[in-house]
Amino acid sequence: MSSDSLDKGYDPSGIEEKWYKYWVDNGFFKANEESDQKPYAIVIPPPNITGVLHMGHALNNTVQDIMCRHRRLCGDNVLWMPGTDHAGIATQNIVEKNLAKKGVTRDQLKREEFIDEVWKWKEHSGGAIINQLKRLGASCDWDRERFTMDEGLSDAVRKVFVRLYKEELIYQGLYIINWCPRCKTALSDLEVDHEEQDSFLYHIRYPFESGEGGLVVATTRPETMFGDTAVALNPNDQRYQDLTETHVCLPLTDRKIPIIRDDYVDTEFGTGALKVTPAHDPNDFHLGNRHNLESIKVIDDDGIMTDGAGRFNGQERFECRKQALEALEAEGFLVKKEPLKNSVGHCYRCKTVVEPSLSKQWFVKVGPLAKEAADAVREGKTRIIPENWSKTYFEWMDNIQDWCISRQIWWGHRIPVWTCKDCGKIMVEEVDPTACDSCGSKELVQETDVLDTWFSSALWPFSTMGWPEQTQLLKTFYPTNALVTGFDILFFWVARMMMMGIHFMDEVPFKDVYIHALVRDEHGKKMSKSKGNVIDPLKVIDQYGADAFRFTLAAFAAQGRDVKMSEDRVEGYRNFVNKLWNAARFTLMHLEKGPGEMDVSLLSLPEKWILSRSKATADAVHQSIETFKFNEAASAAYQFTWHEFCDWYVEAAKPALYGKEGEKRCRVVRAVISEVLENTLVMLHPFMPFVTEEIWEKLPTTSGSVMSARFPGIEDNELLVRDEAVEGDMEHVFGVISGIRNIRSTMNIPPSMQLGVSMQTMDARERRIIEENHAMIENLARLDSLEVTEPGEAPPSSATAVVNGTSIYVSLMGVIDFDKEAARLDKEIAKVTKELVAVSKRLNNESFLEKAPEDVVEKVKGIQQGLEEKNDKLRENLDRINKIAG
């Protein structure tokens, strides 16, 4: 073995692909349902088959991979179940656009023909994100990959629908839903993107039936007024206590509508008079039901006004708004309009403004299901981490609305409901019926709607494992251990999985739910294409490698705090990867002289310390991963690897490794540095799988894959024992060396210059530590002499530092020219002062503060702070020089 087996620099290109293929080909990601090992299971949040890897996916899957790789190293039987979601609306839109390029519309095809086109697209183009997840290093059990439209999962969906229907938890009814006139389908709340827009609040006078006076209502959507069936007032509103009128005339129509009273009306909004449009507003819908109001639909599914809009029949909804406002103004009904910032819902796919619309849909009555799911969290059967998300979960579950599960598209699980054309009998069956079970007619028509994509996703933790069959996989791995997801789908996916899992499996689907934060740009702003601040994970991986990218994500994944991502940070952790690589090259260079030989009696303080720190760090990393504190795990591994192992220990070990302490000590130190490097690679593997595997394979002391190793401390190892006394001794040595180095730095003494140092202490322990380790101190601090005495007078012309009870004196006589150094410091102070004046002038300029972007102002303030600190430091050094010079 020679150091040439590792190139001078780590180049991830080629290495990542090589090791990923090796892991897959050799079954390292495979779970074994027959194993008696402790099971550990995670189901992947199934990405849409239309999706591409973005920062949210990268963080989510990096966290899961860290957890799974860590549990494998702990000896667990790990199942990370992968798969993709059929993404009904998104996928149908893509296929429709592809057909449009050929001059074909969906309606020109039969339903079966269109579905065939979707499957063809899925076969050739769908699921590209899976390969992108592999680029990230995701160690899923790919042989078990599932798809929400798989035959098995489709069977599970049908079984669940039928059972819920027969339990009277699924029903069909009229309800206000989000409707996209472009996609012509209902949308879940999650599928609606709300954007703040400049709008107007229009004040419109509704005359009293008597002809004298009237009520003024305020609305942002005057085109819906043709569907008004009442005007509501709050019964406690003092402005209307004496009102005796019972009806108003609806402007631009010949209809009269009642005045009703309801506590729902907000007295602070507008005039306190609320137009009630039950067919086009979800709150008005409930208000209308309470007061038995008629629901009049005046905007159809294409966004066109119906005959209920009178003379505006046939107009596009926004054209109608314009024409109606002109008519209201011309006829004296428009009182005024006020500018308003209004949140407007848009279809998440085609960006069309969504229309709240009364529609006949299929619903799940979720109240009974939600109570059990909420109780499971309250009782601790499932934990939500961070815990503050539990409150949000309870608020939603305790006030939940019935779930609209039907979608007016073709791609998806078609609702298993048939209606007999002859007698009207409705049949809901797991197997397609061939004849009416009431009249025997074979004239059956199946419901054309498909189920909401979230319906099949809600079954994911158990349907992917073979349910409704009682498979061995299900028995071994359900319930799963943890779910990692974003807060944005806590309600729409996590809550529904909880409801379905408890109802159909009699057990929660997962024990822990970890809610990770958002990945924002370096300034904390949400990434968006319009802002131009989107970072492409694949490009980052291409430039810096997957290991550096993954470690960056983990290092900033603090609970409850968004991740601020920048390429500079990834570049910084690429340096960390290189630091590990160089330490491995150094170790290999010495291992080529022969294997180490452990002799505990020959261990010196540095060896005892690094072994103790290796154990302490492994425990900290293990505990932090187990408690979802990934940033703390990454920080502990980073600090140990870079500072304790690569910096302190490697430097302390060099004299022995180069034979200056004898052959026996050389062999012992080779054994220790090899042991510590191996432990470090295993600790870092969950974060940086590729570089750790590449180094592991080159070590003469290892065999097989690093994935087959055991996490340090999981199994008994007499070398890995925490010794806090040893750590305390070594910390004192470090303190002494750092004190000398700080003097060298502040006094501008070249690193190569040998120094004379004397130390004074009354503490017997500190004196012993210094005397026993004087050779290491001299070596690392670059000293030509070191003297330890009891406290007395300070040596002349010395710079001083104090570490615990030890005073350190560095003799500067003949080392520096005091006059020359003072002159240099004066010149540097003048330069910094000039720069500080210029920066302060900018920050005192009101025009700059008002016009410059916030991040630019903050950057300038940071420069000012840095200059002030530098100026203070330079003046301190000058004072110190002047005092020493006398």
KOLMITOR-511547 format. One record per residue (C-alpha): x, y, z. Coordinates in steps of 0.05 Angstrom, whole numbers, padded with zeros to 5 digits, always signed. Example, Ala and Ser with C-alpha at 12.3 -4.5 7.8 and 13.67 -1.06 7.14 Angstrom:
KOLMITOR-511547
+00246-00090+00156;+00273-00021+00143;
//
This chain:
KOLMITOR-511547
+00000+00000+00000;+00027+00069-00017;+00001+00139-00011;-00007+00139-00087;-00069+00096-00077;-00104+00162-00059;-00096+00218-00109;-00068+00284-00084;-00137+00315-00086;-00206+00285-00079;-00245+00286-00145;-00316+00261-00135;-00330+00252-00209;-00328+00178-00225;-00320+00158-00152;-00393+00172-00135;-00420+00133-00193;-00372+00076-00180;-00391+00067-00107;-00465+00076-00117;-00466+00021-00169;-00425-00023-00122;-00474-00013-00065;-00534-00028-00108;-00503-00088-00143;-00482-00119-00077;-00548-00109-00042;-00525-00061+00013;-00591-00023+00011;-00636-00085+00016;-00681-00099+00075;-00695-00170+00097;-00765-00184+00123;-00743-00252+00148;-00685-00226+00190;-00686-00228+00266;-00646-00163+00269;-00680-00103+00299;-00723-00072+00244;-00720+00001+00225;-00766+00029+00172;-00778+00095+00136;-00823+00107+00077;-00801+00160+00028;-00848+00219+00016;-00863+00198-00056;-00841+00252-00104;-00885+00267-00163;-00865+00230-00226;-00866+00298-00260;-00817+00327-00209;-00743+00345-00212;-00696+00348-00153;-00700+00415-00116;-00671+00439-00051;-00731+00415-00010;-00723+00344-00038;-00648+00347-00026;-00655+00365+00047;-00711+00317+00059;-00676+00257+00028;-00608+00274+00056;-00637+00272+00126;-00671+00206+00112;-00607+00177+00084;-00567+00199+00144;-00618+00163+00189;-00618+00099+00148;-00543+00094+00138;-00533+00108+00212;-00582+00053+00233;-00548+00003+00187;-00482+00019+00220;-00517+00006+00287;-00534-00064+00262;-00608-00054+00247;-00648-00086+00190;-00665-00022+00152;-00721-00013+00102;-00723+00053+00066;-00784+00044+00021;-00779+00085-00043;-00831+00104-00094;-00865+00158-00134;-00934+00190-00136;-00976+00191-00200;-00990+00266-00190;-01057+00266-00225;-01066+00338-00247;-00993+00353-00260;-00982+00291-00302;-01046+00299-00342;-01026+00371-00357;-00958+00349-00384;-00988+00295-00429;-01042+00343-00454;-00988+00394-00472;-00948+00340-00509;-01010+00319-00547;-01025+00392-00564;-00957+00396-00599;-00984+00341-00646;-01050+00379-00655;-01089+00331-00612;-01133+00348-00552;-01152+00301-00496;-01226+00304-00516;-01209+00277-00585;-01186+00212-00552;-01224+00159-00515;-01210+00157-00441;-01172+00090-00448;-01130+00119-00505;-01111+00179-00464;-01092+00136-00404;-01048+00094-00452;-01013+00159-00472;-00999+00176-00399;-00970+00106-00385;-00925+00114-00446;-00901+00182-00421;-00889+00152-00351;-00849+00095-00381;-00802+00140-00421;-00800+00206-00383;-00833+00198-00315;-00795+00187-00251;-00731+00222-00272;-00726+00247-00201;-00710+00176-00177;-00644+00178-00215;-00631+00246-00187;-00642+00219-00116;-00590+00167-00132;-00541+00222-00151;-00552+00249-00080;-00533+00181-00052;-00602+00159-00028;-00595+00088-00002;-00667+00065-00015;-00685-00008-00026;-00696+00004-00100;-00718-00067-00114;-00781-00050-00074;-00796+00015-00111;-00871+00028-00113;-00917+00073-00153;-00984+00098-00130;-01017+00069-00192;-00984+00000-00184;-01034-00057-00187;-01024-00074-00114;-01031-00002-00090;-01092+00007-00135;-01124-00054-00101;-01111-00023-00034;-01142+00043-00056;-01205+00009-00080;-01212-00033-00016;-01205+00029+00027;-01256+00069-00013;-01307+00012-00011;-01299+00000+00063;-01304+00074+00080;-01366+00080+00036;-01400+00021+00070;-01381+00050+00138;-01418+00113+00114;-01353+00154+00118;-01354+00169+00043;-01413+00206+00013;-01430+00248-00048;-01457+00318-00038;-01457+00391-00058;-01400+00432-00030;-01356+00492-00045;-01291+00469-00075;-01231+00502-00108;-01244+00498-00183;-01193+00510-00238;-01229+00532-00302;-01167+00515-00343;-01154+00444-00315;-01229+00435-00305;-01222+00399-00239;-01230+00408-00165;-01166+00425-00127;-01146+00411-00056;-01126+00471-00014;-01053+00449-00022;-01060+00454-00098;-01078+00528-00092;-01021+00579-00091;-01041+00644-00058;-01008+00707-00086;-01016+00777-00059;-01041+00823-00113;-01061+00896-00120;-01137+00897-00121;-01197+00939-00102;-01252+00935-00050;-01316+00957-00085;-01372+00989-00044;-01439+00975-00077;-01507+01001-00054;-01563+00951-00049;-01629+00991-00046;-01681+00973+00006;-01744+00940-00022;-01783+01001+00003;-01745+01046-00044;-01715+01091+00010;-01642+01082+00028;-01604+01017+00025;-01545+00977+00050;-01475+00985+00024;-01435+00921+00016;-01361+00915+00003;-01333+00861-00044;-01270+00845-00084;-01310+00802-00134;-01369+00841-00159;-01382+00790-00215;-01407+00742-00162;-01463+00790-00139;-01511+00757-00188;-01508+00695-00144;-01525+00734-00080;-01584+00706-00042;-01581+00750+00020;-01545+00807+00055;-01522+00790+00125;-01513+00835+00185;-01483+00820+00253;-01540+00822+00305;-01493+00860+00353;-01476+00914+00302;-01502+00979+00333;-01506+01012+00265;-01564+00968+00245;-01601+00958+00311;-01660+01001+00288;-01664+00973+00218;-01734+00947+00202;-01726+00933+00128;-01727+00858+00111;-01705+00857+00038;-01659+00893-00011;-01660+00897-00086;-01602+00863-00121;-01571+00915-00168;-01572+00902-00243;-01625+00848-00233;-01699+00844-00218;-01689+00801-00156;-01702+00818-00083;-01661+00783-00030;-01671+00779+00046;-01632+00814+00101;-01609+00763+00152;-01572+00767+00219;-01512+00723+00236;-01454+00726+00286;-01406+00706+00231;-01407+00775+00199;-01344+00816+00215;-01365+00884+00238;-01296+00912+00225;-01294+00894+00151;-01323+00942+00100;-01390+00969+00122;-01409+00909+00164;-01460+00888+00111;-01440+00822+00078;-01466+00799+00010;-01480+00724+00015;-01463+00682-00047;-01470+00609-00025;-01449+00580-00092;-01384+00619-00097;-01354+00627-00028;-01339+00573+00023;-01359+00615+00084;-01422+00639+00049;-01438+00566+00033;-01441+00549+00108;-01477+00613+00123;-01528+00596+00069;-01539+00527+00098;-01553+00555+00167;-01606+00602+00138;-01634+00555+00084;-01614+00602+00028;-01616+00584-00045;-01550+00571-00080;-01546+00602-00150;-01485+00584-00192;-01470+00643-00238;-01400+00623-00262;-01395+00557-00299;-01337+00507-00301;-01304+00545-00359;-01304+00611-00321;-01363+00637-00363;-01423+00673-00334;-01487+00632-00335;-01558+00657-00349;-01563+00672-00275;-01520+00733-00291;-01577+00762-00333;-01552+00809-00387;-01480+00788-00373;-01494+00716-00392;-01438+00686-00435;-01385+00736-00414;-01318+00712-00387;-01317+00723-00311;-01265+00779-00310;-01296+00814-00370;-01362+00810-00332;-01329+00844-00273;-01307+00901-00317;-01375+00908-00352;-01415+00901-00287;-01374+00956-00253;-01387+01003-00311;-01461+00988-00306;-01462+00996-00230;-01428+01064-00237;-01473+01086-00293;-01536+01067-00254;-01512+01098-00189;-01499+01035-00148;-01423+01040-00144;-01409+01082-00082;-01333+01079-00084;-01273+01034-00093;-01212+01028-00047;-01143+01000-00064;-01132+00934-00029;-01077+00882-00023;-01114+00818-00035;-01091+00745-00031;-01115+00711-00094;-01114+00635-00104;-01082+00606-00167;-01079+00535-00194;-01011+00508-00173;-01000+00479-00243;-01029+00526-00295;-01030+00590-00252;-01103+00604-00271;-01142+00643-00218;-01182+00591-00179;-01257+00598-00172;-01292+00576-00108;-01351+00539-00137;-01410+00497-00114;-01402+00428-00142;-01426+00356-00132;-01366+00318-00106;-01346+00258-00066;-01324+00270+00006;-01294+00233+00065;-01328+00247+00131;-01263+00256+00169;-01287+00277+00238;-01286+00208+00270;-01219+00191+00236;-01187+00256+00256;-01205+00248+00330;-01167+00182+00334;-01108+00211+00296;-01105+00272+00342;-01111+00229+00404;-01053+00186+00381;-01007+00247+00382;-01035+00271+00448;-01023+00203+00479;-00951+00200+00453;-00961+00141+00406;-00933+00187+00352;-00887+00246+00366;-00883+00308+00322;-00813+00339+00322;-00803+00398+00333;-00858+00394+00385;-00886+00463+00368;-00916+00433+00305;-00962+00391+00349;-01003+00452+00365;-01013+00467+00291;-01032+00394+00280;-01084+00396+00335;-01114+00461+00312;-01126+00432+00243;-01149+00363+00266;-01197+00391+00319;-01230+00438+00268;-01225+00393+00207;-01272+00398+00147;-01295+00340+00106;-01245+00320+00052;-01264+00329-00021;-01233+00268-00055;-01260+00272-00126;-01223+00303-00185;-01250+00316-00254;-01193+00287-00293;-01177+00219-00326;-01108+00202-00297;-01114+00171-00229;-01154+00119-00191;-01223+00120-00221;-01277+00122-00167;-01306+00051-00160;-01379+00072-00162;-01430+00047-00214;-01500+00071-00228;-01554+00028-00260;-01583+00066-00319;-01649+00029-00312;-01665+00032-00238;-01615+00083-00212;-01584+00036-00161;-01514+00057-00138;-01463+00002-00128;-01395+00010-00095;-01353-00053-00103;-01281-00078-00100;-01293-00118-00164;-01325-00086-00226;-01399-00107-00226;-01427-00136-00290;-01500-00129-00274;-01544-00089-00226;-01554-00127-00162;-01624-00097-00156;-01657-00103-00224;-01606-00146-00261;-01594-00095-00316;-01526-00095-00349;-01532-00021-00366;-01482+00005-00315;-01444+00070-00317;-01381+00081-00276;-01367+00148-00242;-01321+00188-00287;-01283+00225-00232;-01217+00200-00204;-01193+00203-00132;-01151+00259-00105;-01077+00239-00109;-01072+00248-00033;-01122+00192-00023;-01074+00139-00049;-01015+00173-00015;-01052+00168+00052;-01044+00092+00049;-00970+00095+00031;-00939+00067+00096;-00979+00002+00091;-01001-00004+00018;-00927-00003-00004;-00915-00063+00041;-00968-00106+00008;-01033-00090+00045;-01088-00113+00041;-01048-00178+00040;-01017-00193+00108;-00946-00198+00081;-00884-00214+00121;-00857-00146+00100;-00917-00113+00134;-00909-00155+00197;-00835-00139+00202;-00834-00065+00185;-00902-00035+00204;-00909+00011+00240;-00850+00049+00211;-00801+00085+00257;-00800+00154+00229;-00827+00200+00175;-00787+00259+00149;-00827+00312+00114;-00838+00387+00104;-00888+00427+00145;-00927+00445+00083;-00957+00375+00078;-00967+00363+00152;-01043+00366+00142;-01051+00342+00071;-01008+00280+00077;-00983+00266+00147;-01051+00276+00181;-01086+00233+00129;-01034+00177+00136;-01047+00179+00210;-01122+00174+00200;-01118+00117+00149;-01063+00079+00186;-01101+00078+00252;-01167+00061+00218;-01143+00004+00174;-01082-00022+00212;-01106-00007+00283;-01037+00024+00295;-01003+00089+00280;-00963+00088+00215;-00900+00118+00246;-00872+00132+00315;-00838+00198+00299;-00853+00253+00249;-00794+00299+00237;-00814+00365+00205;-00754+00396+00171;-00748+00470+00154;-00746+00506+00088;-00682+00515+00048;-00675+00589+00034;-00622+00630-00001;-00562+00658+00037;-00602+00720+00057;-00659+00679+00086;-00706+00692+00027;-00749+00639-00004;-00721+00612-00069;-00760+00627-00131;-00746+00630-00206;-00775+00700-00210;-00724+00725-00159;-00668+00688-00194;-00642+00659-00129;-00657+00585-00141;-00598+00538-00129;-00600+00474-00171;-00577+00415-00128;-00552+00376-00187;-00507+00433-00210;-00481+00439-00139;-00466+00364-00137;-00431+00369-00205;-00387+00426-00180;-00372+00407-00108;-00392+00334-00101;-00450+00301-00065;-00413+00293+00001;-00398+00368+00009;-00470+00385-00011;-00501+00334+00037;-00457+00356+00095;-00476+00429+00084;-00550+00412+00087;-00540+00372+00151;-00496+00425+00183;-00550+00477+00177;-00610+00432+00190;-00626+00459+00260;-00694+00444+00288;-00743+00501+00278;-00694+00543+00237;-00693+00550+00162;-00631+00529+00124;-00594+00587+00092;-00559+00557+00031;-00504+00586-00012;-00452+00556-00057;-00398+00589-00013;-00420+00546+00045;-00417+00483+00002;-00348+00503-00021;-00328+00509+00052;-00350+00438+00066;-00315+00414+00003;-00252+00439+00039;-00273+00394+00097;-00278+00335+00050;-00208+00351+00025;-00183+00358+00097;-00206+00287+00112;-00176+00263+00046;-00108+00292+00063;-00109+00263+00133;-00123+00195+00101;-00065+00203+00053;-00019+00220+00111;-00043+00159+00149;-00035+00114+00089;+00036+00140+00078;+00055+00115+00147;+00015+00050+00144;+00056+00029+00083;+00113+00019+00132;+00073-00037+00163;+00012-00046+00206;+00009-00015+00275;+00016-00054+00339;-00027-00035+00398;+00009-00034+00465;-00033+00002+00517;+00027+00012+00563;+00061+00054+00509;+00002+00102+00498;+00021+00174+00511;-00027+00231+00529;-00043+00248+00455;-00063+00176+00440;-00105+00169+00503;-00137+00235+00488;-00155+00222+00415;-00185+00154+00432;-00226+00185+00488;-00249+00241+00442;-00266+00191+00388;-00312+00155+00436;-00343+00221+00461;-00355+00245+00391;-00385+00180+00368;-00433+00182+00427;-00452+00255+00411;-00463+00240+00336;-00504+00178+00352;-00547+00214+00403;-00558+00275+00359;-00580+00234+00299;-00626+00194+00343;-00659+00258+00368;-00663+00290+00299;-00611+00343+00316;-00573+00335+00251;-00536+00401+00255;-00509+00382+00323;-00487+00314+00296;-00453+00346+00237;-00420+00398+00281;-00392+00346+00330;-00364+00304+00272;-00335+00366+00239;-00301+00393+00301;-00271+00326+00318;-00247+00310+00248;-00219+00377+00229;-00193+00406+00293;-00181+00348+00341;-00159+00292+00293;-00131+00328+00231;-00100+00387+00266;-00081+00370+00337;-00071+00295+00336;-00038+00288+00268;+00012+00343+00287;+00024+00313+00356;+00035+00243+00325;+00087+00264+00274;+00150+00257+00318;+00131+00185+00335;+00110+00169+00264;+00175+00195+00237;+00214+00149+00285;+00238+00202+00334;+00209+00164+00393;+00232+00094+00375;+00203+00036+00334;+00155+00011+00387;+00123+00080+00396;+00120+00086+00320;+00080+00021+00314;+00034+00041+00371;+00019+00109+00340;+00007+00076+00272;-00044+00031+00306;-00078+00089+00340;-00081+00135+00279;-00108+00077+00238;-00161+00061+00291;-00183+00133+00297;-00186+00144+00221;-00230+00082+00214;-00277+00106+00269;-00279+00175+00237;-00298+00146+00169;-00355+00106+00200;-00380+00167+00239;-00378+00210+00177;-00407+00157+00130;-00481+00175+00141;-00464+00247+00120;-00410+00235+00068;-00419+00165+00040;-00376+00168-00022;-00310+00196+00003;-00313+00152+00065;-00323+00089+00023;-00266+00109-00024;-00218+00118+00034;-00242+00056+00071;-00228+00013+00011;-00156+00037+00008;-00139+00023+00082;-00098-00040+00092;-00131-00050+00160;-00203-00055+00134;-00242-00104+00092;-00309-00102+00056;-00351-00039+00053;-00354+00016+00105;-00429+00002+00103;-00415-00065+00137;-00377-00033+00195;-00406-00018+00263;-00416+00051+00290;-00362+00067+00342;-00386+00050+00412;-00443+00005+00390;-00401-00056+00405;-00351-00063+00462;-00281-00037+00445;-00230-00031+00501;-00195+00025+00464;-00257+00068+00458;-00268+00089+00530;-00283+00159+00553;-00231+00187+00600;-00249+00258+00621;-00186+00265+00664;-00143+00252+00602;-00184+00301+00562;-00175+00354+00617;-00099+00344+00616;-00096+00350+00541;-00140+00412+00542;-00089+00445+00588;-00034+00428+00539;-00075+00457+00482;-00088+00520+00523;-00014+00530+00534;+00003+00520+00461;-00054+00565+00438;-00032+00619+00486;+00038+00618+00456;+00010+00617+00385;-00035+00677+00401;+00025+00717+00425;+00063+00698+00362;+00004+00721+00320;-00009+00787+00356;+00064+00804+00357;+00072+00788+00283;+00126+00736+00297;+00140+00689+00239;+00115+00617+00250;+00184+00590+00234;+00220+00629+00288;+00238+00588+00350;+00219+00620+00416;+00241+00616+00487;+00184+00608+00538;+00181+00605+00613;+00119+00585+00652;+00101+00597+00725;+00049+00558+00764;+00034+00537+00836;-00014+00482+00811;+00022+00415+00818;-00024+00381+00767;-00012+00435+00715;+00062+00432+00727;+00062+00357+00719;+00023+00361+00654;+00072+00412+00625;+00134+00374+00646;+00108+00307+00621;+00089+00336+00554;+00143+00389+00545;+00168+00356+00481;+00099+00360+00449;+00091+00432+00471;+00160+00451+00444;+00144+00417+00378;+00074+00445+00367;+00090+00515+00393;+00158+00517+00357;+00201+00531+00419;+00275+00524+00428;+00270+00525+00504;+00216+00514+00557;+00224+00527+00631;+00172+00514+00686;+00181+00549+00753;+00141+00571+00813;+00110+00641+00809;+00158+00699+00814;+00175+00763+00777;+00156+00767+00703;+00217+00761+00657;+00237+00826+00624;+00214+00842+00552;+00162+00786+00553;+00092+00780+00525;+00044+00746+00573;-00014+00698+00570;-00051+00662+00626;-00082+00592+00619;-00119+00569+00681;-00066+00575+00737;-00007+00578+00690;+00027+00643+00669;+00063+00640+00602;+00119+00687+00585;+00147+00691+00515;+00213+00727+00511;+00214+00780+00456;+00285+00804+00467;+00320+00797+00400;+00257+00769+00369;+00225+00833+00345;+00247+00904+00334;+00200+00943+00380;+00207+01010+00344;+00197+00978+00276;+00136+00939+00300;+00106+01001+00332;+00115+01039+00266;+00082+00982+00228;+00023+00983+00275;+00016+01059+00270;+00013+01054+00194;-00038+00998+00196;-00081+01036+00246;-00081+01097+00201;-00103+01055+00141;-00160+01022+00180;-00182+01089+00209;-00187+01118+00139;-00229+01059+00115;-00273+01064+00176;-00287+01137+00164;-00309+01122+00093;-00355+01065+00113;-00385+01106+00171;-00399+01163+00123;-00439+01115+00079;-00480+01091+00138;-00494+01162+00160;-00522+01179+00091;-00598+01177+00096;-00605+01170+00021;-00562+01107+00021;-00601+01077+00079;-00668+01090+00044;-00650+01068-00027;-00601+01011-00018;-00628+00940-00011;-00631+00913+00060;-00578+00860+00047;-00530+00913+00020;-00539+00957+00081;-00528+00897+00127;-00465+00879+00088;-00437+00950+00098;-00454+00947+00172;-00416+00882+00176;-00355+00914+00143;-00359+00971+00194;-00361+00923+00252;-00302+00884+00225;-00261+00948+00216;-00278+00971+00287;-00256+00905+00316;-00192+00905+00276;-00177+00976+00297;-00187+00958+00371;-00142+00898+00364;-00086+00938+00330;-00089+00991+00385;-00085+00937+00439;-00024+00908+00405;+00009+00976+00400;-00004+00989+00474;+00026+00921+00490;+00088+00934+00448;+00098+01002+00481;+00092+00972+00551;+00141+00916+00536;+00191+00964+00504;+00187+01005+00568;
//
